[in-house]
């Protein structure tokens, strides 16, 4: 089993009230995502292509703040 290194968004506040964490580049073809408040809880796993499309849509402003 791979040991994942989780990363929280640099946009997250210090309290971590609404944060997710991702583990990028550790599992081939997928991106695990979890709730930072529950690090031992379940993780969602997205295909890498879907995650890349999601990040591109954010960067292009498709999801207004």
N, CA, C and O atoms as a Tripos MOL2 file, in Angstrom:
@<TRIPOS>MOLECULE
protein
  260   259    65     0     0
PROTEIN
NO_CHARGES

@<TRIPOS>ATOM
      1 N           0.8490   -1.1820    0.0000 N.3       1 UNK1
      2 CA          0.0000    0.0000    0.0000 C.3       1 UNK1
      3 C           0.8920    1.2420    0.0000 C.2       1 UNK1
      4 O           1.8710    1.3130    0.7420 O.2       1 UNK1
      5 N           0.5470    2.2060   -0.8290 N.am      2 UNK2
      6 CA          1.3090    3.4450   -0.9150 C.3       2 UNK2
      7 C           1.0050    4.3390    0.2810 C.2       2 UNK2
      8 O          -0.1380    4.4290    0.7270 O.2       2 UNK2
      9 N           2.0320    4.9920    0.7890 N.am      3 UNK3
     10 CA          1.8510    5.9860    1.8430 C.3       3 UNK3
     11 C           1.6170    7.3180    1.1440 C.2       3 UNK3
     12 O           2.4620    7.7810    0.3770 O.2       3 UNK3
     13 N           0.4840    7.9230    1.4080 N.am      4 UNK4
     14 CA          0.1360    9.1710    0.7430 C.3       4 UNK4
     15 C           0.6180   10.3610    1.5540 C.2       4 UNK4
     16 O           0.6000   10.3390    2.7840 O.2       4 UNK4
     17 N           1.0420   11.3830    0.8600 N.am      5 UNK5
     18 CA          1.3980   12.6540    1.4880 C.3       5 UNK5
     19 C           0.3220   13.6470    1.0880 C.2       5 UNK5
     20 O           0.1920   14.0070   -0.0820 O.2       5 UNK5
     21 N          -0.4410   14.0810    2.0690 N.am      6 UNK6
     22 CA         -1.5910   14.9410    1.8400 C.3       6 UNK6
     23 C          -1.1670   16.3970    1.8730 C.2       6 UNK6
     24 O          -0.2990   16.7890    2.6530 O.2       6 UNK6
     25 N          -1.7960   17.1980    1.0080 N.am      7 UNK7
     26 CA         -1.4930   18.6220    0.9240 C.3       7 UNK7
     27 C          -2.7860   19.4190    1.0110 C.2       7 UNK7
     28 O          -3.7550   19.1390    0.3060 O.2       7 UNK7
     29 N          -2.7820   20.4160    1.8890 N.am      8 UNK8
     30 CA         -3.9400   21.2970    2.0450 C.3       8 UNK8
     31 C          -3.7350   22.5290    1.1710 C.2       8 UNK8
     32 O          -2.6030   22.9680    0.9700 O.2       8 UNK8
     33 N          -4.7970   23.0710    0.6640 N.am      9 UNK9
     34 CA         -4.7330   24.2550   -0.1840 C.3       9 UNK9
     35 C          -4.0870   25.4260    0.5380 C.2       9 UNK9
     36 O          -4.3200   25.6350    1.7290 O.2       9 UNK9
     37 N          -3.2790   26.1840   -0.1820 N.am     10 UNK10
     38 CA         -2.6750   27.3920    0.3910 C.3      10 UNK10
     39 C          -3.7260   28.4680    0.6260 C.2      10 UNK10
     40 O          -3.4580   29.4530    1.3150 O.2      10 UNK10
     41 N          -4.9200   28.2940    0.0620 N.am     11 UNK11
     42 CA         -6.0080   29.2440    0.2700 C.3      11 UNK11
     43 C          -6.7950   28.9510    1.5440 C.2      11 UNK11
     44 O          -7.6800   29.7210    1.9170 O.2      11 UNK11
     45 N          -6.4850   27.8670    2.1980 N.am     12 UNK12
     46 CA         -7.2000   27.4840    3.4120 C.3      12 UNK12
     47 C          -6.8480   28.4200    4.5580 C.2      12 UNK12
     48 O          -5.7060   28.8610    4.6840 O.2      12 UNK12
     49 N          -7.8160   28.7110    5.3730 N.am     13 UNK13
     50 CA         -7.5750   29.5290    6.5540 C.3      13 UNK13
     51 C          -6.8710   28.7210    7.6310 C.2      13 UNK13
     52 O          -6.7440   27.5010    7.5200 O.2      13 UNK13
     53 N          -6.4180   29.3980    8.6660 N.am     14 UNK14
     54 CA         -5.7120   28.7270    9.7530 C.3      14 UNK14
     55 C          -6.5980   27.7660   10.5340 C.2      14 UNK14
     56 O          -6.1110   26.7720   11.0710 O.2      14 UNK14
     57 N          -7.9060   28.0550   10.6020 N.am     15 UNK15
     58 CA         -8.7880   27.1870   11.3800 C.3      15 UNK15
     59 C          -9.1520   25.9050   10.6430 C.2      15 UNK15
     60 O          -9.6040   24.9430   11.2650 O.2      15 UNK15
     61 N          -8.9620   25.8770    9.3230 N.am     16 UNK16
     62 CA         -9.2360   24.6730    8.5460 C.3      16 UNK16
     63 C         -10.6920   24.2600    8.5230 C.2      16 UNK16
     64 O         -10.9970   23.0830    8.3300 O.2      16 UNK16
     65 N         -11.5910   25.2010    8.7140 N.am     17 UNK17
     66 CA        -13.0130   24.8780    8.8280 C.3      17 UNK17
     67 C         -13.6170   24.3020    7.5480 C.2      17 UNK17
     68 O         -14.5220   23.4710    7.6160 O.2      17 UNK17
     69 N         -13.1420   24.7200    6.4140 N.am     18 UNK18
     70 CA        -13.7260   24.2730    5.1450 C.3      18 UNK18
     71 C         -12.6300   23.8560    4.1840 C.2      18 UNK18
     72 O         -12.5100   24.4240    3.0990 O.2      18 UNK18
     73 N         -11.8390   22.8860    4.5620 N.am     19 UNK19
     74 CA        -10.6850   22.5020    3.7570 C.3      19 UNK19
     75 C         -10.7840   21.0700    3.2590 C.2      19 UNK19
     76 O         -11.3670   20.1930    3.8960 O.2      19 UNK19
     77 N         -10.1980   20.8800    2.1150 N.am     20 UNK20
     78 CA         -9.9530   19.5310    1.6380 C.3      20 UNK20
     79 C          -8.4520   19.3840    1.4730 C.2      20 UNK20
     80 O          -7.7170   20.3680    1.3960 O.2      20 UNK20
     81 N          -8.0200   18.1540    1.4230 N.am     21 UNK21
     82 CA         -6.6240   17.8460    1.1640 C.3      21 UNK21
     83 C          -6.5650   16.8890   -0.0220 C.2      21 UNK21
     84 O          -7.4620   16.0700   -0.2170 O.2      21 UNK21
     85 N          -5.5060   17.0020   -0.8040 N.am     22 UNK22
     86 CA         -5.3010   16.1040   -1.9340 C.3      22 UNK22
     87 C          -3.9290   15.4510   -1.8140 C.2      22 UNK22
     88 O          -3.0100   16.0060   -1.2120 O.2      22 UNK22
     89 N          -3.8120   14.2830   -2.3900 N.am     23 UNK23
     90 CA         -2.5310   13.5880   -2.4680 C.3      23 UNK23
     91 C          -2.2310   13.4290   -3.9580 C.2      23 UNK23
     92 O          -2.7590   12.5270   -4.6080 O.2      23 UNK23
     93 N          -1.3870   14.3010   -4.4910 N.am     24 UNK24
     94 CA         -1.1010   14.3170   -5.9240 C.3      24 UNK24
     95 C           0.1500   13.5170   -6.2520 C.2      24 UNK24
     96 O           1.1410   13.5570   -5.5230 O.2      24 UNK24
     97 N           0.0850   12.7900   -7.3600 N.am     25 UNK25
     98 CA          1.2470   12.1160   -7.8940 C.3      25 UNK25
     99 C           1.7040   10.8630   -7.1810 C.2      25 UNK25
    100 O           2.8090   10.3830   -7.4330 O.2      25 UNK25
    101 N           0.8840   10.3200   -6.2980 N.am     26 UNK26
    102 CA          1.3070    9.1510   -5.5400 C.3      26 UNK26
    103 C           0.6560    7.8670   -6.0190 C.2      26 UNK26
    104 O           1.2130    6.7850   -5.8370 O.2      26 UNK26
    105 N          -0.5060    7.9730   -6.6220 N.am     27 UNK27
    106 CA         -1.1990    6.8140   -7.1640 C.3      27 UNK27
    107 C          -1.4210    7.0600   -8.6480 C.2      27 UNK27
    108 O          -1.9170    8.1200   -9.0300 O.2      27 UNK27
    109 N          -1.0720    6.1300   -9.4630 N.am     28 UNK28
    110 CA         -1.1630    6.2940  -10.9040 C.3      28 UNK28
    111 C          -2.6130    6.4120  -11.3760 C.2      28 UNK28
    112 O          -3.4370    5.5290  -11.1360 O.2      28 UNK28
    113 N          -2.9020    7.5240  -12.0510 N.am     29 UNK29
    114 CA         -4.2000    7.6920  -12.6930 C.3      29 UNK29
    115 C          -5.3400    8.1810  -11.8300 C.2      29 UNK29
    116 O          -6.4500    8.3620  -12.3300 O.2      29 UNK29
    117 N          -5.0960    8.4020  -10.5350 N.am     30 UNK30
    118 CA         -6.1680    8.8580   -9.6610 C.3      30 UNK30
    119 C          -5.6640    9.9340   -8.7050 C.2      30 UNK30
    120 O          -4.4670   10.0420   -8.4410 O.2      30 UNK30
    121 N          -6.6140   10.7360   -8.1850 N.am     31 UNK31
    122 CA         -6.3090   11.7750   -7.2030 C.3      31 UNK31
    123 C          -7.2270   11.5740   -5.9970 C.2      31 UNK31
    124 O          -8.4350   11.7880   -6.0990 O.2      31 UNK31
    125 N          -6.6650   11.1670   -4.8600 N.am     32 UNK32
    126 CA         -7.4660   11.0420   -3.6440 C.3      32 UNK32
    127 C          -7.7190   12.4190   -3.0130 C.2      32 UNK32
    128 O          -6.8400   13.2810   -3.0140 O.2      32 UNK32
    129 N          -8.9150   12.6100   -2.4820 N.am     33 UNK33
    130 CA         -9.3120   13.8700   -1.8450 C.3      33 UNK33
    131 C         -10.0120   13.5160   -0.5360 C.2      33 UNK33
    132 O         -10.8320   12.5990   -0.4920 O.2      33 UNK33
    133 N          -9.6820   14.2540    0.5420 N.am     34 UNK34
    134 CA        -10.3150   13.9860    1.8360 C.3      34 UNK34
    135 C         -10.6170   15.2900    2.5670 C.2      34 UNK34
    136 O         -10.1010   16.3530    2.2240 O.2      34 UNK34
    137 N         -11.4570   15.1780    3.5720 N.am     35 UNK35
    138 CA        -11.7990   16.2910    4.4520 C.3      35 UNK35
    139 C         -10.6640   16.4450    5.4650 C.2      35 UNK35
    140 O         -10.3430   15.4990    6.1840 O.2      35 UNK35
    141 N         -10.0590   17.6290    5.5240 N.am     36 UNK36
    142 CA         -8.9200   17.8290    6.4210 C.3      36 UNK36
    143 C          -9.2990   17.7130    7.8950 C.2      36 UNK36
    144 O          -8.4390   17.4580    8.7370 O.2      36 UNK36
    145 N         -10.5920   17.8990    8.2150 N.am     37 UNK37
    146 CA        -11.0340   17.7790    9.6120 C.3      37 UNK37
    147 C         -11.1850   16.3220   10.0320 C.2      37 UNK37
    148 O         -11.3060   16.0310   11.2220 O.2      37 UNK37
    149 N         -11.1790   15.4120    9.0750 N.am     38 UNK38
    150 CA        -11.3650   13.9880    9.3560 C.3      38 UNK38
    151 C         -10.3140   13.1740    8.6000 C.2      38 UNK38
    152 O         -10.6540   12.4100    7.6960 O.2      38 UNK38
    153 N          -9.0350   13.3350    8.9650 N.am     39 UNK39
    154 CA         -7.9690   12.6950    8.1940 C.3      39 UNK39
    155 C          -7.9880   11.1650    8.2150 C.2      39 UNK39
    156 O          -7.3530   10.5310    7.3730 O.2      39 UNK39
    157 N          -8.7000   10.5750    9.1550 N.am     40 UNK40
    158 CA         -8.7880    9.1150    9.1990 C.3      40 UNK40
    159 C         -10.0940    8.6090    8.6010 C.2      40 UNK40
    160 O         -10.3640    7.4080    8.5930 O.2      40 UNK40
    161 N         -10.8940    9.5370    8.1050 N.am     41 UNK41
    162 CA        -12.1650    9.1690    7.4890 C.3      41 UNK41
    163 C         -11.9730    8.7740    6.0360 C.2      41 UNK41
    164 O         -10.8450    8.5890    5.5780 O.2      41 UNK41
    165 N         -13.0600    8.6490    5.3220 N.am     42 UNK42
    166 CA        -12.9860    8.2040    3.9250 C.3      42 UNK42
    167 C         -12.3880    9.2660    3.0110 C.2      42 UNK42
    168 O         -12.3880   10.4560    3.3260 O.2      42 UNK42
    169 N         -11.8890    8.8130    1.8910 N.am     43 UNK43
    170 CA        -11.3900    9.7160    0.8450 C.3      43 UNK43
    171 C         -12.1520    9.4160   -0.4360 C.2      43 UNK43
    172 O         -12.5070    8.2710   -0.7160 O.2      43 UNK43
    173 N         -12.3940   10.4630   -1.2020 N.am     44 UNK44
    174 CA        -12.9510   10.2780   -2.5360 C.3      44 UNK44
    175 C         -11.7740   10.1270   -3.4890 C.2      44 UNK44
    176 O         -10.7260   10.7390   -3.2820 O.2      44 UNK44
    177 N         -11.9350    9.3250   -4.5210 N.am     45 UNK45
    178 CA        -10.8610    9.1170   -5.4820 C.3      45 UNK45
    179 C         -11.3930    9.4660   -6.8670 C.2      45 UNK45
    180 O         -12.3590    8.8720   -7.3460 O.2      45 UNK45
    181 N         -10.7430   10.4410   -7.5020 N.am     46 UNK46
    182 CA        -11.1580   10.9170   -8.8180 C.3      46 UNK46
    183 C         -10.1420   10.5040   -9.8740 C.2      46 UNK46
    184 O          -8.9440   10.4680   -9.5920 O.2      46 UNK46
    185 N         -10.5990   10.1910  -11.0850 N.am     47 UNK47
    186 CA         -9.6440    9.9670  -12.1630 C.3      47 UNK47
    187 C          -8.8070   11.2420  -12.3790 C.2      47 UNK47
    188 O          -9.3320   12.3510  -12.2750 O.2      47 UNK47
    189 N          -7.5430   11.0870  -12.6730 N.am     48 UNK48
    190 CA         -6.6540   12.2420  -12.8440 C.3      48 UNK48
    191 C          -7.1740   13.2250  -13.8840 C.2      48 UNK48
    192 O          -7.0880   14.4370  -13.6870 O.2      48 UNK48
    193 N          -7.7090   12.7210  -14.9800 N.am     49 UNK49
    194 CA         -8.2260   13.6050  -16.0350 C.3      49 UNK49
    195 C          -9.3860   14.4550  -15.5270 C.2      49 UNK49
    196 O          -9.4880   15.6340  -15.8640 O.2      49 UNK49
    197 N         -10.2590   13.8590  -14.7170 N.am     50 UNK50
    198 CA        -11.3790   14.6090  -14.1660 C.3      50 UNK50
    199 C         -10.8810   15.6840  -13.2060 C.2      50 UNK50
    200 O         -11.3980   16.8010  -13.2160 O.2      50 UNK50
    201 N          -9.8840   15.3660  -12.3740 N.am     51 UNK51
    202 CA         -9.3130   16.3410  -11.4490 C.3      51 UNK51
    203 C          -8.6600   17.4850  -12.2180 C.2      51 UNK51
    204 O          -8.8240   18.6500  -11.8560 O.2      51 UNK51
    205 N          -7.9250   17.1610  -13.2690 N.am     52 UNK52
    206 CA         -7.2860   18.1920  -14.0930 C.3      52 UNK52
    207 C          -8.3220   19.1270  -14.7160 C.2      52 UNK52
    208 O          -8.1160   20.3400  -14.7680 O.2      52 UNK52
    209 N          -9.4360   18.5620  -15.1880 N.am     53 UNK53
    210 CA        -10.5140   19.3880  -15.7570 C.3      53 UNK53
    211 C         -11.1370   20.2910  -14.6990 C.2      53 UNK53
    212 O         -11.4480   21.4500  -14.9710 O.2      53 UNK53
    213 N         -11.3190   19.7640  -13.5050 N.am     54 UNK54
    214 CA        -11.8730   20.5470  -12.4020 C.3      54 UNK54
    215 C         -10.9570   21.7240  -12.0570 C.2      54 UNK54
    216 O         -11.4320   22.8500  -11.9120 O.2      54 UNK54
    217 N          -9.6650   21.4780  -11.9240 N.am     55 UNK55
    218 CA         -8.7150   22.5410  -11.6040 C.3      55 UNK55
    219 C          -8.6650   23.5790  -12.7180 C.2      55 UNK55
    220 O          -8.6100   24.7760  -12.4390 O.2      55 UNK55
    221 N          -8.6840   23.1440  -13.9750 N.am     56 UNK56
    222 CA         -8.6870   24.0840  -15.1020 C.3      56 UNK56
    223 C          -9.9330   24.9630  -15.0690 C.2      56 UNK56
    224 O          -9.8510   26.1610  -15.3390 O.2      56 UNK56
    225 N         -11.0950   24.3770  -14.7400 N.am     57 UNK57
    226 CA        -12.3360   25.1530  -14.6620 C.3      57 UNK57
    227 C         -12.2580   26.1950  -13.5360 C.2      57 UNK57
    228 O         -12.7400   27.3160  -13.6990 O.2      57 UNK57
    229 N         -11.6670   25.8370  -12.4200 N.am     58 UNK58
    230 CA        -11.4840   26.8040  -11.3390 C.3      58 UNK58
    231 C         -10.6010   27.9510  -11.7900 C.2      58 UNK58
    232 O         -10.9260   29.1180  -11.5720 O.2      58 UNK58
    233 N          -9.4760   27.6170  -12.4230 N.am     59 UNK59
    234 CA         -8.5330   28.6370  -12.8700 C.3      59 UNK59
    235 C          -9.1220   29.5580  -13.9290 C.2      59 UNK59
    236 O          -8.7180   30.7150  -14.0450 O.2      59 UNK59
    237 N         -10.0810   29.0450  -14.7060 N.am     60 UNK60
    238 CA        -10.7360   29.8370  -15.7390 C.3      60 UNK60
    239 C         -11.9400   30.6180  -15.2050 C.2      60 UNK60
    240 O         -12.6070   31.3270  -15.9580 O.2      60 UNK60
    241 N         -12.2100   30.4870  -13.9190 N.am     61 UNK61
    242 CA        -13.2900   31.2520  -13.3010 C.3      61 UNK61
    243 C         -14.6780   30.6820  -13.5180 C.2      61 UNK61
    244 O         -15.6650   31.4040  -13.3780 O.2      61 UNK61
    245 N         -14.7760   29.4180  -13.8530 N.am     62 UNK62
    246 CA        -16.0870   28.8120  -14.0950 C.3      62 UNK62
    247 C         -16.8980   28.6120  -12.8160 C.2      62 UNK62
    248 O         -18.1080   28.3940  -12.8810 O.2      62 UNK62
    249 N         -16.2480   28.6830  -11.6600 N.am     63 UNK63
    250 CA        -16.9150   28.5600  -10.3770 C.3      63 UNK63
    251 C         -16.7080   29.8570   -9.6020 C.2      63 UNK63
    252 O         -15.6860   30.0240   -8.9370 O.2      63 UNK63
    253 N         -17.6720   30.7790   -9.6830 N.am     64 UNK64
    254 CA        -17.4820   32.0570   -8.9970 C.3      64 UNK64
    255 C         -17.3800   31.8820   -7.4820 C.2      64 UNK64
    256 O         -18.0000   30.9940   -6.8960 O.2      64 UNK64
    257 N         -16.5880   32.7470   -6.8720 N.am     65 UNK65
    258 CA        -16.3860   32.6990   -5.4180 C.3      65 UNK65
    259 C         -17.6200   33.1240   -4.6630 C.2      65 UNK65
    260 O         -17.6160   33.1400   -3.4330 O.2      65 UNK65
@<TRIPOS>BOND
     1     1     2 1
     2     2     3 1
     3     3     4 2
     4     3     5 am
     5     5     6 1
     6     6     7 1
     7     7     8 2
     8     7     9 am
     9     9    10 1
    10    10    11 1
    11    11    12 2
    12    11    13 am
    13    13    14 1
    14    14    15 1
    15    15    16 2
    16    15    17 am
    17    17    18 1
    18    18    19 1
    19    19    20 2
    20    19    21 am
    21    21    22 1
    22    22    23 1
    23    23    24 2
    24    23    25 am
    25    25    26 1
    26    26    27 1
    27    27    28 2
    28    27    29 am
    29    29    30 1
    30    30    31 1
    31    31    32 2
    32    31    33 am
    33    33    34 1
    34    34    35 1
    35    35    36 2
    36    35    37 am
    37    37    38 1
    38    38    39 1
    39    39    40 2
    40    39    41 am
    41    41    42 1
    42    42    43 1
    43    43    44 2
    44    43    45 am
    45    45    46 1
    46    46    47 1
    47    47    48 2
    48    47    49 am
    49    49    50 1
    50    50    51 1
    51    51    52 2
    52    51    53 am
    53    53    54 1
    54    54    55 1
    55    55    56 2
    56    55    57 am
    57    57    58 1
    58    58    59 1
    59    59    60 2
    60    59    61 am
    61    61    62 1
    62    62    63 1
    63    63    64 2
    64    63    65 am
    65    65    66 1
    66    66    67 1
    67    67    68 2
    68    67    69 am
    69    69    70 1
    70    70    71 1
    71    71    72 2
    72    71    73 am
    73    73    74 1
    74    74    75 1
    75    75    76 2
    76    75    77 am
    77    77    78 1
    78    78    79 1
    79    79    80 2
    80    79    81 am
    81    81    82 1
    82    82    83 1
    83    83    84 2
    84    83    85 am
    85    85    86 1
    86    86    87 1
    87    87    88 2
    88    87    89 am
    89    89    90 1
    90    90    91 1
    91    91    92 2
    92    91    93 am
    93    93    94 1
    94    94    95 1
    95    95    96 2
    96    95    97 am
    97    97    98 1
    98    98    99 1
    99    99   100 2
   100    99   101 am
   101   101   102 1
   102   102   103 1
   103   103   104 2
   104   103   105 am
   105   105   106 1
   106   106   107 1
   107   107   108 2
   108   107   109 am
   109   109   110 1
   110   110   111 1
   111   111   112 2
   112   111   113 am
   113   113   114 1
   114   114   115 1
   115   115   116 2
   116   115   117 am
   117   117   118 1
   118   118   119 1
   119   119   120 2
   120   119   121 am
   121   121   122 1
   122   122   123 1
   123   123   124 2
   124   123   125 am
   125   125   126 1
   126   126   127 1
   127   127   128 2
   128   127   129 am
   129   129   130 1
   130   130   131 1
   131   131   132 2
   132   131   133 am
   133   133   134 1
   134   134   135 1
   135   135   136 2
   136   135   137 am
   137   137   138 1
   138   138   139 1
   139   139   140 2
   140   139   141 am
   141   141   142 1
   142   142   143 1
   143   143   144 2
   144   143   145 am
   145   145   146 1
   146   146   147 1
   147   147   148 2
   148   147   149 am
   149   149   150 1
   150   150   151 1
   151   151   152 2
   152   151   153 am
   153   153   154 1
   154   154   155 1
   155   155   156 2
   156   155   157 am
   157   157   158 1
   158   158   159 1
   159   159   160 2
   160   159   161 am
   161   161   162 1
   162   162   163 1
   163   163   164 2
   164   163   165 am
   165   165   166 1
   166   166   167 1
   167   167   168 2
   168   167   169 am
   169   169   170 1
   170   170   171 1
   171   171   172 2
   172   171   173 am
   173   173   174 1
   174   174   175 1
   175   175   176 2
   176   175   177 am
   177   177   178 1
   178   178   179 1
   179   179   180 2
   180   179   181 am
   181   181   182 1
   182   182   183 1
   183   183   184 2
   184   183   185 am
   185   185   186 1
   186   186   187 1
   187   187   188 2
   188   187   189 am
   189   189   190 1
   190   190   191 1
   191   191   192 2
   192   191   193 am
   193   193   194 1
   194   194   195 1
   195   195   196 2
   196   195   197 am
   197   197   198 1
   198   198   199 1
   199   199   200 2
   200   199   201 am
   201   201   202 1
   202   202   203 1
   203   203   204 2
   204   203   205 am
   205   205   206 1
   206   206   207 1
   207   207   208 2
   208   207   209 am
   209   209   210 1
   210   210   211 1
   211   211   212 2
   212   211   213 am
   213   213   214 1
   214   214   215 1
   215   215   216 2
   216   215   217 am
   217   217   218 1
   218   218   219 1
   219   219   220 2
   220   219   221 am
   221   221   222 1
   222   222   223 1
   223   223   224 2
   224   223   225 am
   225   225   226 1
   226   226   227 1
   227   227   228 2
   228   227   229 am
   229   229   230 1
   230   230   231 1
   231   231   232 2
   232   231   233 am
   233   233   234 1
   234   234   235 1
   235   235   236 2
   236   235   237 am
   237   237   238 1
   238   238   239 1
   239   239   240 2
   240   239   241 am
   241   241   242 1
   242   242   243 1
   243   243   244 2
   244   243   245 am
   245   245   246 1
   246   246   247 1
   247   247   248 2
   248   247   249 am
   249   249   250 1
   250   250   251 1
   251   251   252 2
   252   251   253 am
   253   253   254 1
   254   254   255 1
   255   255   256 2
   256   255   257 am
   257   257   258 1
   258   258   259 1
   259   259   260 2
@<TRIPOS>SUBSTRUCTURE
     1 UNK1         2 RESIDUE 1 A UNK
     2 UNK2         6 RESIDUE 1 A UNK
     3 UNK3        10 RESIDUE 1 A UNK
     4 UNK4        14 RESIDUE 1 A UNK
     5 UNK5        18 RESIDUE 1 A UNK
     6 UNK6        22 RESIDUE 1 A UNK
     7 UNK7        26 RESIDUE 1 A UNK
     8 UNK8        30 RESIDUE 1 A UNK
     9 UNK9        34 RESIDUE 1 A UNK
    10 UNK10       38 RESIDUE 1 A UNK
    11 UNK11       42 RESIDUE 1 A UNK
    12 UNK12       46 RESIDUE 1 A UNK
    13 UNK13       50 RESIDUE 1 A UNK
    14 UNK14       54 RESIDUE 1 A UNK
    15 UNK15       58 RESIDUE 1 A UNK
    16 UNK16       62 RESIDUE 1 A UNK
    17 UNK17       66 RESIDUE 1 A UNK
    18 UNK18       70 RESIDUE 1 A UNK
    19 UNK19       74 RESIDUE 1 A UNK
    20 UNK20       78 RESIDUE 1 A UNK
    21 UNK21       82 RESIDUE 1 A UNK
    22 UNK22       86 RESIDUE 1 A UNK
    23 UNK23       90 RESIDUE 1 A UNK
    24 UNK24       94 RESIDUE 1 A UNK
    25 UNK25       98 RESIDUE 1 A UNK
    26 UNK26      102 RESIDUE 1 A UNK
    27 UNK27      106 RESIDUE 1 A UNK
    28 UNK28      110 RESIDUE 1 A UNK
    29 UNK29      114 RESIDUE 1 A UNK
    30 UNK30      118 RESIDUE 1 A UNK
    31 UNK31      122 RESIDUE 1 A UNK
    32 UNK32      126 RESIDUE 1 A UNK
    33 UNK33      130 RESIDUE 1 A UNK
    34 UNK34      134 RESIDUE 1 A UNK
    35 UNK35      138 RESIDUE 1 A UNK
    36 UNK36      142 RESIDUE 1 A UNK
    37 UNK37      146 RESIDUE 1 A UNK
    38 UNK38      150 RESIDUE 1 A UNK
    39 UNK39      154 RESIDUE 1 A UNK
    40 UNK40      158 RESIDUE 1 A UNK
    41 UNK41      162 RESIDUE 1 A UNK
    42 UNK42      166 RESIDUE 1 A UNK
    43 UNK43      170 RESIDUE 1 A UNK
    44 UNK44      174 RESIDUE 1 A UNK
    45 UNK45      178 RESIDUE 1 A UNK
    46 UNK46      182 RESIDUE 1 A UNK
    47 UNK47      186 RESIDUE 1 A UNK
    48 UNK48      190 RESIDUE 1 A UNK
    49 UNK49      194 RESIDUE 1 A UNK
    50 UNK50      198 RESIDUE 1 A UNK
    51 UNK51      202 RESIDUE 1 A UNK
    52 UNK52      206 RESIDUE 1 A UNK
    53 UNK53      210 RESIDUE 1 A UNK
    54 UNK54      214 RESIDUE 1 A UNK
    55 UNK55      218 RESIDUE 1 A UNK
    56 UNK56      222 RESIDUE 1 A UNK
    57 UNK57      226 RESIDUE 1 A UNK
    58 UNK58      230 RESIDUE 1 A UNK
    59 UNK59      234 RESIDUE 1 A UNK
    60 UNK60      238 RESIDUE 1 A UNK
    61 UNK61      242 RESIDUE 1 A UNK
    62 UNK62      246 RESIDUE 1 A UNK
    63 UNK63      250 RESIDUE 1 A UNK
    64 UNK64      254 RESIDUE 1 A UNK
    65 UNK65      258 RESIDUE 1 A UNK
